[in-house]
């Protein structure tokens, strides 16, 4: 039985509800590379038609794709990225960069990203929009956000791992052990 993460007070858990399996992420990859039609996705991935149909329906329901009619006989649809779908590109680029660093087996990147205008290689880095500095594990503090329900401690005491306010106690990962330091 699968767990429903859609109501958890955690944007990552909610995202996993949408992208929690390999096929869905690979469909997103193919869509960001320009594929829009069922047969294109099926041919690219070698995925079972019923599995593909299920994942496409879930992505439409989530708002990642807009389903557009393009043929009468037989009736056929294409799956067009919405703003939500296009906004997935930085996530996919970050996964690609992580895989290139840690999972390439020493062979180098199988696919590289390049800016279309000046042709230089794109190296995805997550930076803070406020200060422009790269975001690194040791510099983060996890804090209760405005969308966290007051009356919900979350699954397994999530709220207790978060700082109540930025700069306050708690919410800092321990760099040495890889575990959460709770003050």
PAZA-123278 format. One record per residue: x, y, z of N, C-alpha, C, O, CB in turn. Coordinates in steps of 0.05 Angstrom, whole numbers. Glycine has a CB too. Example, Ala and Ser with C-alpha at 12.3 -4.5 7.8 and 13.67 -1.06 7.14 Angstrom:
BEGIN
264 / -114 / 156 / 246 / -90 / 156 / 264 / -66 / 156 / 285 / -66 / 169 / 226 / -89 / 181 $
257 / -45 / 142 / 273 / -21 / 143 / 258 / 1 / 157 / 268 / 23 / 161 / 282 / -12 / 114 $
END
This chain:
BEGIN
17 / -24 / 0 / 0 / 0 / 0 / 18 / 25 / 0 / 37 / 26 / 16 / -19 / 0 / 25 $
12 / 44 / -17 / 29 / 68 / -19 / 19 / 89 / 1 / -5 / 90 / 7 / 30 / 79 / -47 $
37 / 105 / 10 / 32 / 126 / 29 / 23 / 151 / 14 / 34 / 157 / -7 / 57 / 132 / 47 $
4 / 166 / 24 / -4 / 192 / 12 / 10 / 214 / 26 / 6 / 220 / 50 / -35 / 195 / 15 $
28 / 228 / 11 / 44 / 249 / 22 / 32 / 277 / 16 / 43 / 297 / 24 / 72 / 248 / 12 $
10 / 277 / 2 / -1 / 303 / -8 / -10 / 322 / 13 / -11 / 346 / 8 / -24 / 297 / -26 $
-15 / 313 / 37 / -25 / 330 / 58 / -3 / 336 / 80 / -8 / 351 / 99 / -49 / 319 / 71 $
20 / 324 / 77 / 41 / 328 / 96 / 50 / 358 / 96 / 50 / 370 / 74 / 66 / 310 / 91 $
57 / 369 / 118 / 66 / 397 / 119 / 96 / 398 / 110 / 113 / 407 / 125 / 63 / 409 / 147 $
101 / 390 / 85 / 128 / 389 / 75 / 127 / 390 / 44 / 116 / 372 / 32 / 144 / 363 / 85 $
138 / 410 / 32 / 137 / 413 / 3 / 152 / 390 / -11 / 145 / 382 / -33 / 149 / 440 / -5 $
173 / 380 / 2 / 188 / 357 / -10 / 170 / 333 / -11 / 169 / 319 / -31 / 214 / 352 / 6 $
156 / 327 / 11 / 138 / 304 / 12 / 116 / 307 / -9 / 109 / 288 / -22 / 126 / 301 / 40 $
106 / 331 / -12 / 85 / 336 / -32 / 96 / 332 / -60 / 82 / 322 / -78 / 73 / 364 / -29 $
121 / 340 / -65 / 134 / 337 / -91 / 138 / 307 / -97 / 134 / 298 / -119 / 160 / 352 / -92 $
145 / 292 / -76 / 149 / 263 / -80 / 123 / 250 / -87 / 122 / 230 / -102 / 161 / 250 / -54 $
101 / 261 / -78 / 74 / 250 / -85 / 71 / 252 / -116 / 58 / 235 / -127 / 52 / 266 / -71 $
81 / 273 / -128 / 79 / 276 / -157 / 101 / 261 / -172 / 96 / 247 / -191 / 80 / 306 / -165 $
126 / 263 / -162 / 150 / 252 / -176 / 163 / 229 / -162 / 187 / 226 / -164 / 170 / 274 / -181 $
148 / 214 / -147 / 159 / 193 / -130 / 167 / 167 / -144 / 174 / 148 / -130 / 140 / 186 / -110 $
167 / 166 / -170 / 177 / 142 / -183 / 194 / 149 / -207 / 192 / 171 / -217 / 153 / 123 / -191 $
211 / 131 / -215 / 230 / 136 / -237 / 216 / 143 / -263 / 225 / 162 / -276 / 247 / 111 / -241 $
194 / 130 / -270 / 181 / 136 / -295 / 172 / 165 / -297 / 175 / 177 / -318 / 157 / 117 / -299 $
161 / 175 / -276 / 151 / 202 / -277 / 173 / 223 / -281 / 170 / 242 / -297 / 136 / 209 / -251 $
196 / 219 / -268 / 218 / 237 / -272 / 229 / 235 / -301 / 236 / 255 / -313 / 241 / 231 / -252 $
230 / 211 / -312 / 239 / 207 / -339 / 220 / 218 / -360 / 228 / 229 / -380 / 244 / 177 / -345 $
194 / 217 / -354 / 174 / 230 / -371 / 178 / 260 / -371 / 178 / 273 / -392 / 145 / 223 / -362 $
183 / 271 / -347 / 189 / 300 / -345 / 214 / 307 / -361 / 214 / 328 / -374 / 192 / 308 / -315 $
234 / 291 / -359 / 259 / 296 / -374 / 253 / 297 / -404 / 261 / 316 / -417 / 280 / 274 / -368 $
238 / 277 / -414 / 232 / 276 / -442 / 215 / 300 / -451 / 218 / 311 / -473 / 218 / 250 / -449 $
196 / 308 / -434 / 179 / 331 / -440 / 196 / 356 / -442 / 192 / 373 / -459 / 157 / 334 / -419 $
215 / 359 / -423 / 232 / 383 / -424 / 251 / 382 / -448 / 262 / 403 / -456 / 248 / 385 / -398 $
256 / 359 / -459 / 271 / 356 / -484 / 254 / 359 / -509 / 264 / 357 / -531 / 286 / 329 / -484 $
228 / 364 / -505 / 210 / 370 / -528 / 190 / 349 / -536 / 174 / 354 / -554 / 227 / 375 / -551 $
189 / 326 / -523 / 169 / 306 / -530 / 142 / 315 / -519 / 140 / 326 / -498 / 177 / 278 / -519 $
121 / 310 / -534 / 94 / 317 / -526 / 73 / 295 / -530 / 52 / 296 / -518 / 85 / 342 / -541 $
79 / 276 / -546 / 59 / 256 / -553 / 64 / 229 / -540 / 87 / 221 / -535 / 58 / 252 / -584 $
42 / 215 / -535 / 43 / 189 / -521 / 62 / 170 / -534 / 80 / 159 / -521 / 15 / 177 / -521 $
60 / 167 / -561 / 78 / 148 / -575 / 107 / 157 / -574 / 125 / 139 / -573 / 69 / 146 / -604 $
113 / 183 / -572 / 140 / 192 / -569 / 151 / 183 / -542 / 174 / 173 / -540 / 142 / 222 / -573 $
136 / 188 / -521 / 144 / 180 / -494 / 148 / 150 / -493 / 168 / 140 / -482 / 124 / 189 / -473 $
129 / 135 / -504 / 130 / 106 / -503 / 155 / 95 / -518 / 168 / 77 / -508 / 104 / 94 / -515 $
160 / 106 / -541 / 184 / 97 / -556 / 210 / 105 / -542 / 228 / 89 / -541 / 183 / 110 / -585 $
211 / 129 / -531 / 235 / 138 / -518 / 242 / 121 / -493 / 265 / 115 / -488 / 232 / 167 / -510 $
222 / 114 / -478 / 226 / 101 / -452 / 223 / 71 / -452 / 233 / 57 / -435 / 206 / 113 / -432 $
208 / 61 / -472 / 203 / 32 / -472 / 185 / 24 / -449 / 187 / 1 / -440 / 229 / 16 / -471 $
169 / 42 / -440 / 151 / 38 / -418 / 125 / 25 / -427 / 116 / 29 / -449 / 145 / 65 / -404 $
113 / 8 / -409 / 88 / -4 / -416 / 67 / 17 / -420 / 66 / 38 / -406 / 79 / -24 / -393 $
49 / 13 / -439 / 29 / 34 / -446 / 11 / 40 / -422 / 4 / 64 / -418 / 13 / 24 / -470 $
3 / 20 / -407 / -15 / 26 / -384 / 0 / 42 / -363 / -12 / 60 / -350 / -25 / 0 / -372 $
25 / 37 / -359 / 41 / 52 / -339 / 44 / 81 / -348 / 41 / 100 / -333 / 69 / 39 / -334 $
50 / 84 / -374 / 53 / 111 / -385 / 27 / 127 / -383 / 27 / 150 / -376 / 63 / 110 / -415 $
5 / 114 / -390 / -21 / 127 / -389 / -27 / 136 / -360 / -36 / 158 / -356 / -43 / 108 / -398 $
-21 / 119 / -341 / -25 / 126 / -313 / -8 / 150 / -304 / -18 / 169 / -292 / -19 / 102 / -295 $
18 / 150 / -311 / 36 / 172 / -303 / 28 / 198 / -317 / 29 / 219 / -304 / 65 / 164 / -310 $
21 / 197 / -343 / 13 / 221 / -357 / -12 / 232 / -344 / -15 / 257 / -341 / 8 / 215 / -386 $
-31 / 215 / -338 / -56 / 225 / -325 / -50 / 238 / -298 / -62 / 259 / -292 / -76 / 201 / -320 $
-32 / 227 / -282 / -25 / 239 / -257 / -11 / 266 / -260 / -15 / 284 / -245 / -7 / 220 / -241 $
6 / 268 / -281 / 19 / 293 / -286 / 0 / 315 / -296 / 3 / 338 / -290 / 42 / 289 / -306 $
-20 / 306 / -311 / -41 / 325 / -320 / -57 / 334 / -295 / -62 / 358 / -292 / -60 / 312 / -341 $
-65 / 315 / -279 / -80 / 322 / -255 / -65 / 340 / -236 / -76 / 357 / -223 / -88 / 296 / -240 $
-39 / 336 / -234 / -22 / 353 / -216 / -18 / 381 / -228 / -10 / 399 / -213 / 5 / 339 / -212 $
-23 / 385 / -254 / -19 / 411 / -266 / 8 / 414 / -280 / 15 / 436 / -289 / -21 / 432 / -245 $
23 / 392 / -283 / 49 / 393 / -296 / 46 / 395 / -327 / 61 / 408 / -340 / 65 / 367 / -289 $
25 / 380 / -337 / 19 / 380 / -365 / -9 / 391 / -370 / -26 / 389 / -352 / 21 / 352 / -377 $
-13 / 402 / -393 / -40 / 408 / -403 / -44 / 388 / -426 / -27 / 385 / -444 / -43 / 438 / -413 $
-67 / 374 / -426 / -73 / 354 / -446 / -88 / 369 / -469 / -109 / 380 / -464 / -90 / 331 / -434 $
-77 / 368 / -493 / -89 / 381 / -516 / -95 / 362 / -538 / -79 / 345 / -546 / -70 / 403 / -526 $
-119 / 364 / -548 / -129 / 348 / -570 / -114 / 356 / -596 / -111 / 379 / -602 / -160 / 350 / -574 $
-105 / 336 / -612 / -92 / 343 / -637 / -101 / 325 / -661 / -94 / 331 / -684 / -63 / 340 / -634 $
-117 / 304 / -656 / -126 / 287 / -679 / -153 / 275 / -673 / -158 / 266 / -651 / -105 / 265 / -684 $
-170 / 274 / -694 / -197 / 263 / -691 / -198 / 233 / -692 / -209 / 220 / -674 / -214 / 274 / -713 $
-187 / 220 / -712 / -191 / 192 / -717 / -165 / 177 / -720 / -153 / 179 / -741 / -208 / 188 / -742 $
-157 / 162 / -700 / -168 / 160 / -674 / -163 / 185 / -657 / -144 / 200 / -663 / -157 / 135 / -659 $
-179 / 190 / -637 / -174 / 214 / -620 / -147 / 212 / -606 / -140 / 192 / -593 / -197 / 217 / -599 $
-131 / 233 / -609 / -104 / 233 / -597 / -99 / 260 / -584 / -111 / 281 / -592 / -82 / 227 / -618 $
-82 / 260 / -564 / -76 / 284 / -548 / -46 / 286 / -546 / -31 / 267 / -548 / -89 / 282 / -520 $
-37 / 311 / -542 / -9 / 315 / -535 / -8 / 327 / -507 / -28 / 337 / -497 / 4 / 335 / -556 $
15 / 325 / -495 / 19 / 333 / -467 / 38 / 356 / -468 / 62 / 353 / -472 / 29 / 309 / -449 $
27 / 380 / -463 / 43 / 405 / -465 / 50 / 414 / -437 / 33 / 416 / -419 / 27 / 426 / -480 $
75 / 421 / -433 / 84 / 431 / -407 / 70 / 457 / -399 / 66 / 475 / -416 / 115 / 436 / -407 $
61 / 459 / -375 / 50 / 483 / -364 / 73 / 499 / -351 / 96 / 491 / -352 / 27 / 477 / -342 $
67 / 522 / -339 / 87 / 537 / -325 / 99 / 520 / -303 / 123 / 520 / -298 / 75 / 563 / -313 $
82 / 504 / -289 / 92 / 486 / -269 / 112 / 466 / -281 / 134 / 461 / -269 / 69 / 471 / -255 $
106 / 455 / -303 / 124 / 436 / -317 / 150 / 449 / -325 / 171 / 437 / -321 / 110 / 424 / -341 $
149 / 472 / -337 / 173 / 486 / -345 / 190 / 493 / -321 / 215 / 493 / -322 / 166 / 511 / -361 $
178 / 499 / -298 / 193 / 506 / -274 / 207 / 482 / -261 / 222 / 485 / -242 / 174 / 518 / -253 $
202 / 458 / -272 / 216 / 434 / -262 / 245 / 432 / -273 / 261 / 417 / -263 / 200 / 409 / -270 $
251 / 448 / -293 / 278 / 447 / -306 / 300 / 450 / -286 / 319 / 433 / -287 / 280 / 468 / -327 $
301 / 469 / -268 / 323 / 470 / -249 / 326 / 445 / -231 / 348 / 438 / -224 / 320 / 495 / -231 $
304 / 433 / -225 / 305 / 408 / -209 / 318 / 386 / -225 / 336 / 372 / -215 / 276 / 400 / -200 $
309 / 383 / -250 / 320 / 363 / -267 / 350 / 369 / -272 / 366 / 350 / -272 / 305 / 362 / -294 $
357 / 394 / -277 / 385 / 401 / -282 / 403 / 395 / -257 / 425 / 385 / -260 / 388 / 431 / -289 $
392 / 400 / -233 / 406 / 393 / -209 / 410 / 363 / -206 / 432 / 354 / -198 / 392 / 405 / -184 $
390 / 347 / -212 / 392 / 318 / -211 / 413 / 308 / -231 / 429 / 291 / -226 / 365 / 305 / -217 $
413 / 320 / -255 / 432 / 313 / -276 / 460 / 319 / -266 / 478 / 302 / -269 / 426 / 329 / -302 $
465 / 343 / -255 / 492 / 350 / -246 / 501 / 332 / -223 / 524 / 324 / -222 / 492 / 379 / -236 $
482 / 325 / -205 / 489 / 307 / -183 / 497 / 280 / -194 / 517 / 268 / -185 / 466 / 305 / -163 $
481 / 270 / -213 / 488 / 244 / -225 / 514 / 244 / -240 / 529 / 225 / -239 / 465 / 235 / -244 $
520 / 267 / -253 / 546 / 269 / -267 / 569 / 268 / -248 / 590 / 258 / -254 / 546 / 295 / -283 $
565 / 280 / -224 / 587 / 280 / -204 / 590 / 254 / -190 / 613 / 245 / -187 / 581 / 302 / -184 $
568 / 241 / -183 / 570 / 217 / -166 / 564 / 191 / -179 / 570 / 170 / -168 / 551 / 221 / -143 $
552 / 190 / -202 / 543 / 165 / -214 / 553 / 160 / -242 / 542 / 143 / -256 / 513 / 164 / -214 $
573 / 175 / -251 / 582 / 172 / -279 / 602 / 149 / -283 / 609 / 143 / -306 / 594 / 197 / -289 $
611 / 137 / -261 / 629 / 114 / -263 / 656 / 123 / -275 / 671 / 106 / -285 / 617 / 92 / -280 $
662 / 148 / -274 / 688 / 158 / -284 / 688 / 164 / -314 / 708 / 173 / -325 / 708 / 138 / -278 $
666 / 159 / -328 / 664 / 163 / -357 / 658 / 191 / -365 / 661 / 198 / -389 / 644 / 144 / -369 $
649 / 208 / -347 / 640 / 235 / -354 / 610 / 236 / -359 / 597 / 215 / -360 / 655 / 245 / -378 $
600 / 260 / -362 / 572 / 264 / -366 / 562 / 252 / -393 / 574 / 257 / -414 / 565 / 294 / -365 $
541 / 235 / -392 / 530 / 225 / -417 / 515 / 246 / -433 / 513 / 244 / -457 / 512 / 201 / -411 $
504 / 266 / -419 / 490 / 288 / -432 / 499 / 313 / -418 / 501 / 314 / -393 / 458 / 285 / -430 $
505 / 334 / -433 / 512 / 360 / -421 / 493 / 381 / -430 / 482 / 380 / -452 / 542 / 367 / -427 $
490 / 401 / -414 / 472 / 424 / -420 / 489 / 447 / -428 / 510 / 452 / -417 / 454 / 431 / -396 $
480 / 462 / -449 / 494 / 485 / -459 / 474 / 507 / -465 / 452 / 502 / -474 / 511 / 478 / -484 $
483 / 532 / -459 / 466 / 555 / -467 / 465 / 556 / -498 / 485 / 552 / -511 / 477 / 582 / -456 $
441 / 561 / -508 / 437 / 561 / -537 / 451 / 585 / -550 / 460 / 582 / -572 / 407 / 561 / -543 $
452 / 607 / -536 / 463 / 632 / -549 / 493 / 632 / -550 / 505 / 638 / -571 / 453 / 656 / -535 $
507 / 627 / -527 / 536 / 629 / -527 / 550 / 602 / -526 / 575 / 600 / -526 / 545 / 646 / -504 $
535 / 580 / -524 / 544 / 553 / -526 / 561 / 543 / -502 / 573 / 521 / -503 / 560 / 549 / -551 $
564 / 559 / -481 / 580 / 549 / -459 / 564 / 529 / -443 / 539 / 529 / -442 / 588 / 573 / -440 $
579 / 511 / -430 / 567 / 490 / -414 / 553 / 502 / -390 / 564 / 519 / -376 / 588 / 469 / -406 $
529 / 492 / -384 / 514 / 501 / -361 / 522 / 482 / -338 / 520 / 458 / -340 / 483 / 500 / -366 $
530 / 494 / -316 / 536 / 479 / -291 / 516 / 488 / -270 / 519 / 509 / -258 / 566 / 483 / -282 $
495 / 472 / -266 / 474 / 480 / -247 / 486 / 483 / -218 / 500 / 465 / -209 / 451 / 460 / -247 $
479 / 505 / -206 / 486 / 510 / -178 / 462 / 523 / -165 / 451 / 541 / -175 / 512 / 528 / -176 $
455 / 513 / -141 / 433 / 525 / -127 / 445 / 548 / -110 / 463 / 545 / -94 / 419 / 505 / -108 $
434 / 572 / -116 / 444 / 596 / -101 / 422 / 610 / -87 / 398 / 606 / -94 / 458 / 615 / -121 $
429 / 625 / -67 / 409 / 641 / -52 / 402 / 665 / -68 / 420 / 680 / -77 / 421 / 649 / -24 $
376 / 669 / -73 / 367 / 692 / -89 / 373 / 719 / -74 / 375 / 739 / -87 / 337 / 690 / -95 $
375 / 718 / -48 / 380 / 742 / -32 / 409 / 751 / -34 / 415 / 775 / -39 / 372 / 737 / -3 $
428 / 733 / -29 / 456 / 741 / -27 / 474 / 731 / -50 / 496 / 739 / -53 / 468 / 731 / -1 $
463 / 712 / -66 / 478 / 702 / -89 / 498 / 680 / -83 / 513 / 672 / -100 / 491 / 724 / -103 $
499 / 672 / -58 / 519 / 651 / -49 / 507 / 623 / -55 / 483 / 619 / -53 / 526 / 655 / -20 $
525 / 604 / -61 / 516 / 577 / -64 / 503 / 566 / -38 / 513 / 573 / -17 / 539 / 558 / -73 $
483 / 550 / -41 / 471 / 538 / -17 / 485 / 511 / -12 / 486 / 493 / -29 / 440 / 533 / -22 $
496 / 509 / 12 / 510 / 485 / 20 / 499 / 475 / 46 / 489 / 491 / 63 / 541 / 490 / 23 $
500 / 450 / 50 / 488 / 436 / 73 / 496 / 448 / 100 / 478 / 453 / 117 / 496 / 407 / 73 $
521 / 454 / 103 / 531 / 464 / 129 / 521 / 491 / 136 / 521 / 499 / 160 / 561 / 464 / 129 $
511 / 507 / 116 / 502 / 534 / 121 / 472 / 537 / 124 / 462 / 560 / 127 / 511 / 552 / 99 $
458 / 515 / 124 / 429 / 517 / 125 / 417 / 515 / 153 / 429 / 502 / 171 / 417 / 496 / 108 $
395 / 527 / 157 / 379 / 523 / 181 / 350 / 518 / 171 / 339 / 534 / 155 / 380 / 548 / 200 $
338 / 497 / 180 / 311 / 490 / 173 / 292 / 503 / 194 / 294 / 497 / 217 / 307 / 459 / 172 $
274 / 520 / 184 / 256 / 534 / 202 / 227 / 529 / 196 / 220 / 521 / 174 / 261 / 565 / 200 $
210 / 532 / 216 / 181 / 530 / 212 / 173 / 553 / 193 / 179 / 576 / 198 / 165 / 532 / 239 $
159 / 546 / 171 / 151 / 565 / 151 / 122 / 574 / 156 / 108 / 563 / 173 / 153 / 554 / 123 $
113 / 595 / 141 / 86 / 605 / 145 / 64 / 586 / 138 / 42 / 588 / 148 / 83 / 630 / 128 $
70 / 566 / 122 / 50 / 546 / 114 / 48 / 522 / 132 / 32 / 504 / 128 / 55 / 537 / 87 $
65 / 521 / 153 / 65 / 498 / 171 / 41 / 501 / 191 / 39 / 522 / 204 / 92 / 496 / 187 $
23 / 481 / 192 / -1 / 484 / 209 / 7 / 486 / 239 / 24 / 471 / 248 / -19 / 460 / 205 $
-5 / 505 / 252 / 0 / 509 / 281 / -6 / 484 / 298 / 8 / 478 / 317 / -16 / 532 / 291 $
-27 / 470 / 291 / -37 / 448 / 307 / -26 / 421 / 298 / -36 / 400 / 306 / -67 / 447 / 306 $
-5 / 420 / 281 / 5 / 395 / 270 / 35 / 393 / 275 / 50 / 410 / 266 / -1 / 393 / 240 $
43 / 373 / 289 / 71 / 368 / 294 / 83 / 353 / 270 / 107 / 348 / 269 / 76 / 352 / 320 $
66 / 345 / 251 / 76 / 330 / 228 / 83 / 302 / 234 / 83 / 294 / 258 / 100 / 344 / 217 $
90 / 287 / 214 / 97 / 259 / 218 / 123 / 256 / 233 / 143 / 270 / 226 / 98 / 244 / 191 $
123 / 239 / 252 / 147 / 233 / 267 / 161 / 257 / 279 / 186 / 258 / 280 / 166 / 218 / 249 $
147 / 276 / 289 / 159 / 299 / 304 / 175 / 318 / 286 / 195 / 329 / 295 / 176 / 288 / 325 $
166 / 322 / 262 / 180 / 339 / 243 / 185 / 367 / 255 / 207 / 378 / 253 / 166 / 342 / 217 $
164 / 378 / 267 / 166 / 406 / 277 / 188 / 409 / 298 / 201 / 430 / 300 / 139 / 414 / 290 $
193 / 388 / 313 / 214 / 389 / 334 / 242 / 391 / 322 / 261 / 399 / 336 / 213 / 365 / 352 $
246 / 384 / 297 / 272 / 386 / 283 / 276 / 413 / 271 / 298 / 419 / 261 / 274 / 364 / 262 $
256 / 430 / 271 / 257 / 456 / 258 / 262 / 479 / 279 / 253 / 477 / 301 / 232 / 462 / 242 $
275 / 500 / 270 / 278 / 523 / 287 / 252 / 538 / 286 / 239 / 539 / 265 / 302 / 542 / 278 $
244 / 550 / 309 / 219 / 566 / 309 / 222 / 591 / 294 / 202 / 601 / 282 / 212 / 572 / 338 $
245 / 603 / 293 / 251 / 628 / 279 / 279 / 626 / 267 / 296 / 613 / 278 / 248 / 653 / 297 $
284 / 640 / 245 / 311 / 641 / 234 / 331 / 652 / 254 / 326 / 673 / 266 / 312 / 657 / 208 $
353 / 639 / 258 / 373 / 647 / 277 / 368 / 636 / 305 / 385 / 638 / 322 / 374 / 677 / 279 $
344 / 625 / 310 / 338 / 613 / 335 / 350 / 586 / 338 / 364 / 576 / 320 / 308 / 611 / 339 $
346 / 573 / 361 / 358 / 547 / 365 / 344 / 525 / 348 / 321 / 527 / 341 / 355 / 539 / 395 $
360 / 505 / 341 / 350 / 482 / 326 / 351 / 486 / 296 / 359 / 507 / 286 / 322 / 476 / 334 $
343 / 465 / 282 / 341 / 466 / 254 / 367 / 465 / 239 / 368 / 471 / 215 / 327 / 490 / 246 $
389 / 459 / 252 / 415 / 458 / 239 / 425 / 429 / 237 / 426 / 415 / 257 / 435 / 475 / 254 $
432 / 421 / 213 / 444 / 394 / 210 / 471 / 393 / 222 / 486 / 413 / 222 / 445 / 386 / 180 $
478 / 371 / 233 / 505 / 367 / 244 / 523 / 358 / 221 / 519 / 336 / 211 / 505 / 347 / 268 $
543 / 374 / 214 / 560 / 367 / 191 / 577 / 342 / 197 / 582 / 327 / 178 / 579 / 391 / 186 $
585 / 339 / 222 / 603 / 316 / 228 / 589 / 289 / 226 / 600 / 270 / 215 / 614 / 319 / 256 $
564 / 288 / 235 / 551 / 262 / 236 / 530 / 258 / 214 / 521 / 236 / 210 / 538 / 258 / 263 $
523 / 280 / 201 / 502 / 277 / 180 / 474 / 276 / 192 / 455 / 270 / 178 / 507 / 254 / 163 $
472 / 281 / 218 / 446 / 280 / 231 / 437 / 308 / 239 / 453 / 327 / 238 / 447 / 261 / 256 $
413 / 310 / 247 / 401 / 336 / 255 / 409 / 342 / 284 / 406 / 326 / 302 / 370 / 335 / 252 $
420 / 366 / 287 / 426 / 376 / 314 / 402 / 391 / 325 / 392 / 409 / 312 / 451 / 394 / 315 $
392 / 383 / 348 / 368 / 396 / 359 / 377 / 410 / 385 / 388 / 397 / 403 / 346 / 375 / 365 $
372 / 436 / 386 / 379 / 451 / 410 / 356 / 452 / 429 / 358 / 463 / 451 / 388 / 480 / 402 $
END
